[in-house]
Amino acid sequence: MPCPDAANDARDLAAVVSSHPEQGWSLLCNGVVLFDDDGELLPDGSVVRHHHTWLTPELVSR
């Protein structure tokens, strides 16, 4: 699966390129920082608090 664009609703399905569970965050291949508390930091500096409904690959491909 190609890396979803950071502006796409499926951005949280991107592959993890750097994981830091001890600090509570992961960097995704699209530049999004995904936090364990469900928040996100987008590459443009925008903050997404308490993410929308989690998507699964099956729902994205429909």
C-alpha positions in Angstrom: 0.0 0.0 0.0 1.4 3.4 -0.9 1.9 6.0 1.8 -1.4 8.0 2.2 -1.0 11.7 1.9 -1.0 13.6 5.2 -4.1 15.5 4.1 -6.0 12.3 3.5 -8.5 11.0 6.1 -6.6 7.7 5.9 -3.3 9.3 6.9 -3.2 7.3 10.1 -2.8 4.0 8.1 0.6 5.1 6.9 3.6 2.9 7.7 5.5 3.7 10.9 9.1 4.8 10.1 10.2 5.6 13.6 8.5 4.4 16.8 9.0 5.8 20.3 6.5 4.0 22.5 8.5 5.1 25.6 7.7 8.7 24.7 4.2 8.0 23.3 4.5 8.8 19.6 5.4 7.5 16.2 6.5 9.1 13.0 4.6 7.9 9.9 5.9 7.7 6.3 3.8 10.7 5.4 5.4 13.0 8.0 2.5 12.8 10.5 3.5 12.4 14.2 0.9 10.1 15.7 0.5 10.3 19.5 -0.7 7.5 21.8 -3.5 9.7 23.1 -5.0 9.7 19.6 -3.7 13.2 18.7 -1.7 14.0 15.6 0.7 16.6 14.4 0.6 17.1 10.7 3.7 18.1 8.6 2.4 21.7 8.2 2.3 22.1 12.0 -1.5 21.6 12.3 -2.7 19.8 15.3 -5.5 17.2 15.2 -6.9 16.5 18.6 -8.7 13.3 19.4 -8.8 11.9 15.9 -11.9 11.0 14.0 -13.1 7.5 13.6 -10.2 5.1 13.1 -10.1 3.6 9.6 -9.1 0.1 8.6 -7.6 -0.8 5.2 -10.8 -2.6 4.3 -12.9 0.5 4.7 -10.5 2.7 2.8 -10.5 0.5 -0.3 -14.2 0.6 -0.8 
